[in-house]
Amino acid sequence: QVELVESGGGLAQDGGSLTLSCAASQGSFRYYAVGWFRQAPGKEREFVAAIIWSGQDTYYSDSVKGRFTVSRDNDKNTVSLQMTNLKPEDTAAYYCAARRGAVYYTGATFDFWGQGTQVTVST
């Protein structure tokens, strides 16, 4: 079983930056694709970014492309989400998730989820 823990959330100003981290507190996702999702109040959870097992291929939603960067360090068993030029619309609880599979595709299901970390961007 893989247990994930997110960290790095907090309050940022419009145009500011934050970096979120996802670590496996139990198990390993070295060979798993990892995704980031977010959910704002009153909204459904949405896909943000994903990275395949090797880190060579990444995927982003249109709303964050060019502003967010997902990366991973498999030796440390961590995945990061670097967020720049944050906007109030980015305010949400952010979750990392891993799937039993090396690659990502649109609509892929994820098997393991973290507890979430709150990101709030002020105007």
Contacts in CASP RR format, 6 or more apart in sequence:
PFRMAT RR
TARGET T0000
AUTHOR 0000-0000-0000
METHOD contacts of the structure
MODEL  1
QVELVESGGGLAQDGGSLTLSCAASQGSFRYYAVGWFRQAPGKEREFVAA
IIWSGQDTYYSDSVKGRFTVSRDNDKNTVSLQMTNLKPEDTAAYYCAARR
GAVYYTGATFDFWGQGTQVTVST
1 26 0 8 1.000
1 27 0 8 1.000
1 112 0 8 1.000
2 24 0 8 1.000
2 26 0 8 1.000
2 27 0 8 1.000
2 28 0 8 1.000
2 29 0 8 1.000
2 32 0 8 1.000
2 98 0 8 1.000
2 111 0 8 1.000
2 112 0 8 1.000
3 24 0 8 1.000
3 25 0 8 1.000
3 26 0 8 1.000
3 27 0 8 1.000
3 112 0 8 1.000
3 114 0 8 1.000
4 22 0 8 1.000
4 23 0 8 1.000
4 24 0 8 1.000
4 25 0 8 1.000
4 29 0 8 1.000
4 96 0 8 1.000
4 97 0 8 1.000
4 98 0 8 1.000
4 112 0 8 1.000
4 113 0 8 1.000
4 114 0 8 1.000
5 22 0 8 1.000
5 23 0 8 1.000
5 24 0 8 1.000
5 25 0 8 1.000
5 114 0 8 1.000
5 115 0 8 1.000
6 20 0 8 1.000
6 21 0 8 1.000
6 22 0 8 1.000
6 94 0 8 1.000
6 95 0 8 1.000
6 96 0 8 1.000
6 114 0 8 1.000
6 115 0 8 1.000
6 116 0 8 1.000
6 117 0 8 1.000
7 20 0 8 1.000
7 21 0 8 1.000
7 23 0 8 1.000
7 117 0 8 1.000
8 18 0 8 1.000
8 19 0 8 1.000
8 20 0 8 1.000
8 21 0 8 1.000
8 117 0 8 1.000
9 18 0 8 1.000
9 20 0 8 1.000
9 94 0 8 1.000
9 117 0 8 1.000
9 118 0 8 1.000
9 119 0 8 1.000
10 18 0 8 1.000
10 117 0 8 1.000
10 118 0 8 1.000
10 119 0 8 1.000
10 120 0 8 1.000
11 120 0 8 1.000
11 121 0 8 1.000
11 122 0 8 1.000
12 18 0 8 1.000
12 83 0 8 1.000
12 86 0 8 1.000
12 119 0 8 1.000
12 120 0 8 1.000
12 121 0 8 1.000
12 122 0 8 1.000
13 86 0 8 1.000
13 121 0 8 1.000
13 122 0 8 1.000
14 86 0 8 1.000
14 87 0 8 1.000
14 88 0 8 1.000
14 121 0 8 1.000
14 122 0 8 1.000
14 123 0 8 1.000
15 84 0 8 1.000
15 85 0 8 1.000
15 86 0 8 1.000
15 87 0 8 1.000
15 121 0 8 1.000
16 84 0 8 1.000
16 85 0 8 1.000
16 86 0 8 1.000
16 121 0 8 1.000
17 82 0 8 1.000
17 83 0 8 1.000
17 84 0 8 1.000
17 85 0 8 1.000
17 86 0 8 1.000
18 83 0 8 1.000
18 86 0 8 1.000
18 119 0 8 1.000
19 80 0 8 1.000
19 81 0 8 1.000
19 82 0 8 1.000
19 83 0 8 1.000
20 36 0 8 1.000
20 80 0 8 1.000
20 81 0 8 1.000
20 83 0 8 1.000
20 94 0 8 1.000
20 96 0 8 1.000
20 117 0 8 1.000
20 119 0 8 1.000
21 78 0 8 1.000
21 79 0 8 1.000
21 80 0 8 1.000
21 81 0 8 1.000
22 34 0 8 1.000
22 36 0 8 1.000
22 78 0 8 1.000
22 79 0 8 1.000
22 80 0 8 1.000
22 81 0 8 1.000
22 96 0 8 1.000
22 114 0 8 1.000
23 76 0 8 1.000
23 77 0 8 1.000
23 78 0 8 1.000
24 77 0 8 1.000
24 78 0 8 1.000
24 98 0 8 1.000
27 77 0 8 1.000
28 77 0 8 1.000
29 77 0 8 1.000
29 79 0 8 1.000
29 98 0 8 1.000
29 112 0 8 1.000
30 53 0 8 1.000
30 74 0 8 1.000
30 77 0 8 1.000
31 53 0 8 1.000
31 101 0 8 1.000
31 102 0 8 1.000
32 53 0 8 1.000
32 98 0 8 1.000
32 99 0 8 1.000
32 100 0 8 1.000
32 101 0 8 1.000
32 102 0 8 1.000
33 50 0 8 1.000
33 51 0 8 1.000
33 52 0 8 1.000
33 53 0 8 1.000
33 98 0 8 1.000
33 99 0 8 1.000
33 101 0 8 1.000
33 102 0 8 1.000
33 103 0 8 1.000
33 104 0 8 1.000
33 108 0 8 1.000
34 50 0 8 1.000
34 51 0 8 1.000
34 70 0 8 1.000
34 72 0 8 1.000
34 79 0 8 1.000
34 96 0 8 1.000
34 97 0 8 1.000
34 98 0 8 1.000
34 99 0 8 1.000
35 47 0 8 1.000
35 48 0 8 1.000
35 49 0 8 1.000
35 50 0 8 1.000
35 51 0 8 1.000
35 70 0 8 1.000
35 79 0 8 1.000
35 96 0 8 1.000
35 97 0 8 1.000
35 98 0 8 1.000
35 99 0 8 1.000
35 104 0 8 1.000
35 110 0 8 1.000
36 47 0 8 1.000
36 48 0 8 1.000
36 49 0 8 1.000
36 50 0 8 1.000
36 70 0 8 1.000
36 79 0 8 1.000
36 81 0 8 1.000
36 94 0 8 1.000
36 95 0 8 1.000
36 96 0 8 1.000
36 97 0 8 1.000
37 45 0 8 1.000
37 46 0 8 1.000
37 47 0 8 1.000
37 48 0 8 1.000
37 94 0 8 1.000
37 95 0 8 1.000
37 96 0 8 1.000
37 97 0 8 1.000
38 45 0 8 1.000
38 46 0 8 1.000
38 48 0 8 1.000
38 90 0 8 1.000
38 92 0 8 1.000
38 93 0 8 1.000
38 94 0 8 1.000
38 95 0 8 1.000
38 119 0 8 1.000
39 45 0 8 1.000
39 46 0 8 1.000
39 92 0 8 1.000
39 93 0 8 1.000
39 95 0 8 1.000
40 91 0 8 1.000
40 92 0 8 1.000
40 93 0 8 1.000
43 92 0 8 1.000
45 95 0 8 1.000
46 61 0 8 1.000
47 61 0 8 1.000
47 107 0 8 1.000
48 60 0 8 1.000
48 61 0 8 1.000
48 64 0 8 1.000
48 68 0 8 1.000
48 81 0 8 1.000
48 94 0 8 1.000
49 58 0 8 1.000
49 59 0 8 1.000
49 60 0 8 1.000
49 61 0 8 1.000
49 64 0 8 1.000
49 68 0 8 1.000
49 70 0 8 1.000
49 81 0 8 1.000
50 58 0 8 1.000
50 59 0 8 1.000
50 70 0 8 1.000
50 104 0 8 1.000
50 108 0 8 1.000
51 57 0 8 1.000
51 58 0 8 1.000
51 59 0 8 1.000
51 70 0 8 1.000
51 71 0 8 1.000
51 72 0 8 1.000
51 79 0 8 1.000
51 104 0 8 1.000
52 58 0 8 1.000
52 102 0 8 1.000
52 103 0 8 1.000
52 104 0 8 1.000
53 74 0 8 1.000
53 101 0 8 1.000
53 102 0 8 1.000
53 103 0 8 1.000
54 74 0 8 1.000
54 102 0 8 1.000
55 71 0 8 1.000
55 72 0 8 1.000
57 103 0 8 1.000
57 104 0 8 1.000
58 69 0 8 1.000
58 70 0 8 1.000
58 71 0 8 1.000
59 104 0 8 1.000
60 66 0 8 1.000
60 68 0 8 1.000
60 70 0 8 1.000
63 89 0 8 1.000
64 83 0 8 1.000
64 90 0 8 1.000
67 83 0 8 1.000
67 84 0 8 1.000
67 85 0 8 1.000
67 86 0 8 1.000
68 81 0 8 1.000
68 82 0 8 1.000
68 83 0 8 1.000
68 84 0 8 1.000
69 81 0 8 1.000
69 82 0 8 1.000
69 84 0 8 1.000
70 79 0 8 1.000
70 80 0 8 1.000
70 81 0 8 1.000
70 82 0 8 1.000
71 79 0 8 1.000
71 80 0 8 1.000
71 82 0 8 1.000
72 78 0 8 1.000
72 79 0 8 1.000
72 80 0 8 1.000
73 79 0 8 1.000
73 80 0 8 1.000
79 96 0 8 1.000
81 94 0 8 1.000
81 96 0 8 1.000
83 90 0 8 1.000
83 119 0 8 1.000
86 119 0 8 1.000
86 121 0 8 1.000
87 121 0 8 1.000
88 121 0 8 1.000
88 122 0 8 1.000
88 123 0 8 1.000
89 121 0 8 1.000
90 119 0 8 1.000
90 121 0 8 1.000
91 119 0 8 1.000
91 120 0 8 1.000
91 121 0 8 1.000
92 118 0 8 1.000
92 119 0 8 1.000
93 116 0 8 1.000
93 117 0 8 1.000
93 118 0 8 1.000
93 119 0 8 1.000
94 116 0 8 1.000
94 117 0 8 1.000
94 118 0 8 1.000
94 119 0 8 1.000
95 113 0 8 1.000
95 114 0 8 1.000
95 115 0 8 1.000
95 116 0 8 1.000
95 117 0 8 1.000
96 113 0 8 1.000
96 114 0 8 1.000
96 116 0 8 1.000
97 110 0 8 1.000
97 111 0 8 1.000
97 112 0 8 1.000
97 113 0 8 1.000
97 114 0 8 1.000
98 110 0 8 1.000
98 111 0 8 1.000
98 112 0 8 1.000
99 108 0 8 1.000
99 109 0 8 1.000
99 110 0 8 1.000
99 111 0 8 1.000
99 112 0 8 1.000
100 111 0 8 1.000
END
